[in-house]
Amino acid sequence: MKKLALATLVAALLTSTTSIAAPETYNIDSVHSMPRFEYSHFGYSTQLSRFDKASGKITIDRAAKTGSVNVVIDASTVDSGFPLFNTHLQGEDFFDTAKYPTITFKSTSVKFDGDKVTSVAGDLTVKGVTKPVTLTVNSFLCMPHPMLKKDACGATATTKIKRTEFNMGKYAPYVGDEVTLTLPVEAIKE
C-alpha cells in the first residue's frame, strides 16, 4: 500500500504543471502601453506628454523569480497635445527623432516579492546615450484577459532621470532637468 501511495505521489509531481514553472513570454500590447514623461515647466506646473507607440517582450518565470523586459518606444510618436510642440520635441534639441527614432529599455535584472515583480533594473537608451536605471513597479497583475481569452500581464513602472544626461538639456534648469518616466504596460502571452 505504501509503494502505491509513493508511486501515486511521484507520478502526480512529475505530471503537475504548477509545481515546475517555465518562463512565459508576453508581447507588449501597443494599444494599451503608452509610456509617458513629466517635468516641471518653469516651476509653474508639471507638464505631461506621452508616446503613442511602444513594442517589445516581457519574459517571466515566477517560480525561478527571474525575468527580462525589452521595450522599444517609437520616439516620433511623442504627443504633448500640441502638434507644433510635438515637432519641437522631435527636433535636435530634444529627441532628434530623425537621427534617433527609438528609445529602448533592456533589463539586466528583475526583482520579485513573492509572485509579483517589484522592480526592474536595466539600460535606458535615449538619443544614443545609454544609462542604467531602475524602474519601480507600482502595480503588477497577471490573469486571463477577459476579452482575448489569453493570459495577460500588466504593470505600471516609474523612474526618474536627468534629461541633461541624455543630451537633451535645452532650457535647463528653467524647464526641469528631472524627468519622471512612467511605463504603463499590458502584454499578451505568446
Backbone as numpy.savetxt, mean C-alpha at the origin, in Angstrom:
# Nx Ny Nz CAx CAy CAz Cx Cy Cz
-7.44 -49.90 19.21 -8.26 -48.72 19.21 -7.39 -47.47 19.21
-6.28 -47.49 20.02 -5.39 -46.34 20.07 -4.72 -46.11 18.72
-4.38 -47.21 18.00 -3.75 -47.07 16.69 -4.71 -46.42 15.71
-5.99 -46.78 15.75 -7.00 -46.21 14.86 -7.18 -44.72 15.16
-7.22 -44.36 16.43 -7.37 -42.95 16.81 -6.16 -42.13 16.37
-4.96 -42.69 16.55 -3.75 -42.01 16.13 -3.71 -41.87 14.61
-4.06 -42.91 13.89 -4.09 -42.86 12.43 -5.09 -41.83 11.95
-6.24 -41.74 12.59 -7.26 -40.75 12.22 -6.75 -39.33 12.45
-6.08 -39.12 13.58 -5.54 -37.81 13.90 -4.47 -37.40 12.89
-3.56 -38.31 12.55 -2.50 -38.02 11.58 -3.11 -37.70 10.22
-4.09 -38.48 9.78 -4.75 -38.24 8.50 -5.43 -36.88 8.49
-6.08 -36.53 9.58 -6.76 -35.23 9.67 -5.76 -34.09 9.58
-4.63 -34.21 10.25 -3.61 -33.16 10.20 -3.00 -33.03 8.82
-2.77 -34.14 8.16 -2.17 -34.10 6.83 -3.10 -33.54 5.77
-4.40 -33.71 5.93 -5.34 -33.24 4.92 -5.94 -31.89 5.26
-5.68 -31.37 6.44 -6.27 -30.09 6.85 -5.60 -28.94 6.12
-6.41 -28.09 5.50 -5.86 -26.91 4.81 -5.68 -25.76 5.78
-6.33 -25.81 6.92 -6.19 -24.69 7.85 -4.97 -24.85 8.74
-4.46 -26.05 8.89 -3.32 -26.22 9.78 -2.01 -25.79 9.13
-1.90 -25.88 7.84 -0.69 -25.48 7.14 -1.11 -24.49 6.06
-0.88 -23.22 6.30 -1.25 -22.19 5.34 -0.14 -22.00 4.32
-0.50 -21.42 3.22 0.46 -21.11 2.17 0.31 -19.64 1.82
1.31 -19.08 1.19 1.19 -17.69 0.78 0.00 -17.51 -0.17
-0.71 -16.40 0.03 -1.84 -16.05 -0.82 -1.50 -14.74 -1.53
-1.77 -14.68 -2.83 -1.46 -13.48 -3.60 -2.74 -12.78 -4.01
-2.73 -11.46 -3.83 -3.89 -10.62 -4.14 -3.46 -9.53 -5.13
-4.32 -9.24 -6.10 -4.08 -8.17 -7.06 -4.80 -6.91 -6.59
-4.10 -5.79 -6.60 -4.68 -4.53 -6.16 -5.80 -4.12 -7.11
-6.94 -3.78 -6.54 -8.11 -3.30 -7.26 -7.97 -1.79 -7.43
-7.66 -1.35 -8.65 -7.38 0.08 -8.87 -8.62 0.96 -8.71
-9.81 0.39 -8.78 -11.02 1.17 -8.60 -11.19 1.59 -7.14
-10.73 0.76 -6.22 -10.91 1.03 -4.80 -9.59 1.27 -4.06
-8.56 1.64 -4.81 -7.24 1.90 -4.22 -6.72 3.21 -4.79
-6.98 4.30 -4.08 -6.56 5.62 -4.57 -5.64 6.27 -3.54
-4.32 6.11 -3.71 -3.38 6.73 -2.78 -3.58 8.24 -2.75
-3.34 8.83 -1.58 -3.51 10.27 -1.45 -2.38 10.86 -0.60
-2.23 12.17 -0.70 -1.22 12.87 0.09 -1.78 14.19 0.58
-1.27 14.60 1.73 -1.72 15.87 2.31 -0.54 16.63 2.88
-0.66 17.96 2.85 0.42 18.84 3.28 -0.16 20.18 3.72
0.60 20.92 4.48 0.17 22.23 4.95 0.36 23.26 3.83
-0.64 24.08 3.62 -0.57 25.15 2.62 -0.42 26.48 3.35
0.84 26.92 3.51 1.19 28.17 4.20 0.68 28.21 5.64
0.32 27.07 6.20 -0.23 27.02 7.54 -1.71 27.34 7.61
-2.28 27.77 6.49 -3.70 28.10 6.47 -4.59 26.87 6.56
-4.22 25.84 5.80 -5.08 24.66 5.71 -4.25 23.45 5.33
-4.85 22.29 5.47 -4.23 21.05 5.01 -4.86 20.71 3.67
-4.03 20.65 2.65 -4.50 20.34 1.31 -4.40 18.83 1.06
-5.34 18.31 0.30 -5.42 16.87 0.03 -5.53 16.64 -1.46
-4.70 15.75 -1.99 -4.76 15.34 -3.40 -4.66 13.82 -3.45
-4.98 13.26 -4.59 -4.94 11.80 -4.72 -4.40 11.42 -6.08
-4.15 10.12 -6.22 -3.78 9.52 -7.50 -4.92 8.59 -7.89
-5.36 8.68 -9.12 -6.53 7.91 -9.55 -6.21 6.51 -10.05
-4.94 6.16 -10.16 -4.62 4.83 -10.67 -3.42 4.23 -9.93
-3.67 3.06 -9.33 -2.61 2.30 -8.66 -2.80 0.83 -9.00
-1.70 0.10 -9.03 -1.75 -1.33 -9.31 -0.68 -2.02 -8.48
-0.68 -3.35 -8.53 0.34 -4.09 -7.82 -0.17 -5.38 -7.23
0.68 -5.99 -6.40 0.37 -7.28 -5.78 0.72 -7.25 -4.30
-0.07 -8.00 -3.55 0.17 -8.20 -2.13 0.18 -9.71 -1.89
1.21 -10.18 -1.21 1.29 -11.60 -0.86 1.33 -11.70 0.66
0.50 -12.58 1.19 0.41 -12.75 2.65 0.45 -14.23 2.98
1.26 -14.57 3.97 1.24 -15.90 4.57 1.02 -15.67 6.06
-0.25 -15.72 6.48 -0.59 -15.39 7.87 -0.03 -16.42 8.85
0.09 -17.67 8.44 0.63 -18.70 9.34 2.12 -18.46 9.61
2.85 -18.11 8.56 4.29 -17.87 8.69 4.59 -16.43 9.12
3.56 -15.57 9.14 3.72 -14.15 9.49 4.72 -13.46 8.56
4.52 -13.69 7.25 5.36 -13.05 6.24 4.47 -12.50 5.14
5.04 -11.66 4.34 4.31 -11.11 3.21 5.17 -10.16 2.41
4.57 -9.66 1.33 5.24 -8.66 0.51 4.19 -7.76 -0.13
4.60 -6.55 -0.40 3.72 -5.56 -1.00 4.49 -4.88 -2.12
3.86 -4.78 -3.28 4.46 -4.12 -4.42 3.38 -3.23 -5.03
3.54 -1.92 -4.92 2.54 -0.97 -5.41 3.18 -0.06 -6.46
2.45 0.16 -7.55 2.87 1.09 -8.60 1.77 2.12 -8.75
2.12 3.39 -8.60 1.17 4.49 -8.71 1.47 5.25 -10.00
0.45 5.48 -10.79 0.59 6.27 -12.01 0.58 7.75 -11.60
1.76 8.37 -11.57 1.88 9.75 -11.09 1.14 10.75 -11.98
0.93 10.39 -13.24 0.22 11.32 -14.14 -1.27 11.41 -13.83
-1.76 10.57 -12.92 -3.17 10.62 -12.54 -3.39 11.44 -11.28
-2.40 12.26 -10.89 -2.55 13.10 -9.70 -3.77 13.98 -9.89
-4.58 14.07 -8.83 -5.85 14.81 -8.92 -6.00 15.68 -7.67
-5.82 16.99 -7.86 -5.98 17.95 -6.77 -7.39 18.52 -6.74
-8.17 18.20 -7.76 -9.50 18.78 -7.90 -9.51 19.97 -8.85
-8.33 20.40 -9.30 -8.21 21.54 -10.20 -7.29 21.18 -11.36
-7.80 21.09 -12.59 -6.98 20.66 -13.74 -5.69 21.47 -13.93
-5.74 22.78 -13.75 -4.54 23.59 -13.93 -3.48 23.23 -12.90
-3.89 23.03 -11.65 -2.94 22.65 -10.60 -2.42 21.23 -10.83
-3.25 20.35 -11.37 -2.78 19.00 -11.70 -1.60 19.07 -12.67
-1.72 19.95 -13.68 -0.64 20.13 -14.65 0.62 20.63 -13.95
0.45 21.57 -13.02 1.58 22.10 -12.24 2.25 20.98 -11.43
1.44 20.14 -10.77 1.99 19.03 -9.98 2.72 18.02 -10.84
2.31 17.87 -12.11 2.96 16.93 -13.01 4.25 17.50 -13.60
4.51 18.79 -13.40 5.67 19.45 -13.96 6.96 19.13 -13.23
8.06 19.71 -13.74 9.41 19.43 -13.23 9.61 19.80 -11.76
8.90 20.82 -11.27 9.08 21.23 -9.88 8.56 20.20 -8.89
7.66 19.37 -9.34 7.06 18.39 -8.44 7.27 16.97 -8.98
6.26 16.30 -9.48 6.41 14.88 -9.85 7.17 14.64 -11.14
7.25 15.62 -12.02 7.95 15.48 -13.31 7.56 14.17 -14.01
6.25 14.05 -14.25 5.71 12.80 -14.78 6.20 12.46 -16.19
6.67 13.46 -16.94 7.22 13.16 -18.27 8.48 12.29 -18.13
9.26 12.55 -17.09 10.50 11.80 -16.87 10.31 10.63 -15.90
9.41 10.82 -14.91 9.19 9.80 -13.87 7.69 9.50 -13.78
7.18 8.65 -14.66 5.73 8.43 -14.73 5.13 7.64 -13.58
5.96 6.96 -12.80 5.41 6.14 -11.72 6.09 6.43 -10.39
5.35 6.14 -9.34 5.84 6.13 -7.96 5.71 4.67 -7.52
6.73 4.13 -6.87 6.66 2.73 -6.47 6.95 2.56 -4.98
6.35 1.52 -4.43 6.66 1.07 -3.08 6.88 -0.42 -3.14
8.06 -0.88 -2.66 8.38 -2.30 -2.61 8.78 -2.64 -1.18
8.05 -3.56 -0.59 8.30 -3.89 0.81 9.60 -4.65 1.00
10.15 -4.47 2.21 11.31 -5.25 2.63 10.94 -6.15 3.81
9.87 -5.78 4.54 9.38 -6.62 5.64 7.94 -6.24 5.97
7.24 -7.23 6.52 5.85 -7.05 6.93 5.75 -7.51 8.38
5.17 -6.68 9.24 5.04 -7.01 10.66 3.58 -7.34 10.97
3.39 -8.41 11.73 2.06 -8.90 12.09 1.83 -8.79 13.60
0.57 -8.68 13.97 0.12 -8.88 15.34 -1.02 -9.88 15.21
-0.73 -11.14 15.52 -1.70 -12.19 15.25 -1.85 -12.37 13.74
-3.09 -12.37 13.24 -3.34 -12.50 11.80 -3.34 -11.16 11.07
-3.21 -10.08 11.80 -3.33 -8.76 11.19 -1.98 -8.11 10.93
-1.85 -7.51 9.75 -0.65 -6.77 9.41 -0.70 -5.43 10.15
0.39 -5.05 10.83 0.43 -3.79 11.57 1.35 -2.74 10.94
2.36 -3.20 10.20 3.23 -2.24 9.51 3.95 -2.95 8.37
4.37 -2.13 7.41 5.10 -2.64 6.26 6.27 -1.69 6.01
7.48 -2.20 6.09 8.67 -1.41 5.78 9.06 -1.68 4.34
9.59 -0.65 3.69 10.00 -0.85 2.31 10.64 0.38 1.72
10.84 0.32 0.41 11.49 1.39 -0.33 10.47 2.14 -1.18
10.38 3.44 -0.95 9.50 4.32 -1.71 10.36 5.06 -2.72
9.94 5.00 -4.00 10.66 5.72 -5.05 9.74 6.76 -5.66
10.16 8.02 -5.53 9.43 9.15 -6.09 10.43 10.00 -6.85
10.12 10.31 -8.08 10.96 11.19 -8.90 12.40 10.67 -8.99
12.54 9.33 -9.06 13.85 8.71 -9.22 14.65 8.59 -7.94
14.11 9.03 -6.81 14.81 8.96 -5.52 14.15 7.88 -4.67
14.95 6.97 -4.14 14.45 5.88 -3.32 14.87 6.08 -1.87
13.88 6.01 -0.97 14.13 6.17 0.46 13.37 5.08 1.21
13.92 4.61 2.35 13.17 3.64 3.17 12.06 4.36 3.94
10.89 3.74 4.00 9.77 4.25 4.79 9.09 3.07 5.47
8.34 3.38 6.51 7.52 2.37 7.17 6.08 2.83 7.13
5.23 2.01 6.54 3.79 2.28 6.50 3.17 1.71 7.76
2.45 2.53 8.50 1.68 2.06 9.65 0.31 1.64 9.14
-0.06 0.40 9.38 -1.34 -0.11 8.90 -2.40 0.21 9.95
-3.32 1.09 9.59 -4.36 1.56 10.51 -5.58 0.65 10.53
-5.82 -0.04 9.44 -6.92 -1.01 9.39 -6.50 -2.13 8.45
-6.97 -3.35 8.74 -6.63 -4.51 7.92 -7.74 -5.53 8.07
-8.24 -6.03 6.94 -9.32 -7.01 6.96 -9.24 -7.90 5.73
-9.32 -9.20 5.94 -9.45 -10.17 4.86 -10.73 -10.95 5.08
-11.51 -11.10 4.00 -12.77 -11.85 4.08 -13.28 -12.09 2.66
-14.27 -12.96 2.50 -14.86 -13.13 1.17 -15.53 -11.83 0.73
-15.25 -11.42 -0.49 -15.86 -10.19 -1.03 -17.34 -10.48 -1.29
-18.26 -9.68 -0.73 -19.68 -9.99 -0.84 -20.25 -9.90 -2.26
-19.61 -9.14 -3.15 -20.11 -9.01 -4.51 -19.36 -9.90 -5.50
-18.04 -9.98 -5.34 -17.22 -10.72 -6.29 -17.17 -12.22 -5.99
-17.56 -12.59 -4.76 -17.53 -13.99 -4.33 -16.13 -14.59 -4.41
-15.14 -13.76 -4.12 -13.74 -14.18 -4.05 -13.18 -13.63 -2.75
-12.07 -14.24 -2.27 -11.41 -13.70 -1.09 -10.79 -12.35 -1.43
-10.84 -11.44 -0.48 -10.28 -10.11 -0.68 -9.67 -9.62 0.62
-8.72 -8.72 0.51 -8.12 -8.07 1.67 -8.12 -6.57 1.43
-8.23 -5.84 2.52 -8.18 -4.39 2.43 -7.37 -3.84 3.58
-6.77 -2.69 3.35 -5.97 -2.04 4.38 -5.88 -0.55 4.09
-5.64 0.21 5.13 -5.30 1.62 4.99 -4.02 1.82 5.78
-3.01 2.36 5.09 -1.70 2.55 5.71 -1.22 3.98 5.48
-0.44 4.50 6.44 0.07 5.86 6.32 1.55 5.93 6.67
2.18 6.96 6.15 3.56 7.29 6.51 3.75 8.78 6.27
4.82 9.32 6.83 5.16 10.72 6.60 6.54 10.78 5.94
6.66 11.67 4.97 7.94 11.89 4.29 8.20 13.39 4.20
9.42 13.73 3.84 9.76 15.12 3.54 9.94 15.21 2.02
9.17 16.08 1.40 9.21 16.15 -0.06 10.54 16.67 -0.56
11.26 17.47 0.26 12.57 17.96 -0.15 13.56 16.81 -0.36
13.36 15.70 0.34 14.24 14.54 0.19 14.01 13.80 -1.13
12.92 14.14 -1.83 12.60 13.51 -3.11 12.69 14.53 -4.26
13.52 15.56 -4.07 13.71 16.59 -5.10 12.42 17.28 -5.52
11.56 17.52 -4.53 10.29 18.19 -4.79 10.09 19.35 -3.80
11.13 20.13 -3.58 11.11 21.13 -2.51 10.61 22.51 -2.89
10.04 22.67 -4.06 9.55 23.99 -4.47 8.60 24.56 -3.42
8.83 25.82 -3.04 8.04 26.60 -2.09 8.19 26.15 -0.63
9.05 25.18 -0.34 9.29 24.82 1.06 10.13 25.91 1.69
9.94 26.29 2.90 9.08 25.67 3.90 7.67 26.27 3.96
7.39 27.26 3.12 6.07 27.92 3.20 4.94 26.94 2.91
5.10 26.19 1.83 4.21 25.06 1.60 4.91 23.89 2.28
4.21 23.22 3.18 4.82 22.23 4.07 5.74 21.23 3.40
6.88 21.01 4.04 7.82 19.99 3.57 7.33 18.60 3.96
6.71 18.49 5.15 6.22 17.19 5.60 4.92 16.84 4.88
4.90 15.66 4.31 3.75 15.18 3.56 3.29 13.86 4.18
1.99 13.76 4.44 1.42 12.50 4.91 0.90 11.73 3.71
1.43 10.53 3.50 0.96 9.66 2.43 0.00 8.64 3.04
-1.14 8.45 2.40 -2.11 7.45 2.84 -2.38 6.53 1.67
-2.30 5.24 1.95 -2.50 4.23 0.92 -3.68 3.33 1.31
-4.89 3.68 0.84 -6.02 2.78 1.03 -6.01 1.74 -0.09
-6.01 0.47 0.26 -5.87 -0.58 -0.75 -6.94 -1.65 -0.55
-7.54 -2.06 -1.66 -8.36 -3.27 -1.68 -7.75 -4.18 -2.72
-7.67 -5.46 -2.42 -7.01 -6.40 -3.33 -7.82 -7.71 -3.35
-7.89 -8.30 -4.54 -8.67 -9.51 -4.79 -7.72 -10.69 -4.99
-8.03 -11.80 -4.34 -7.18 -13.00 -4.43 -7.14 -13.53 -5.86
-5.92 -13.91 -6.28 -5.72 -14.48 -7.64 -6.46 -15.78 -7.77
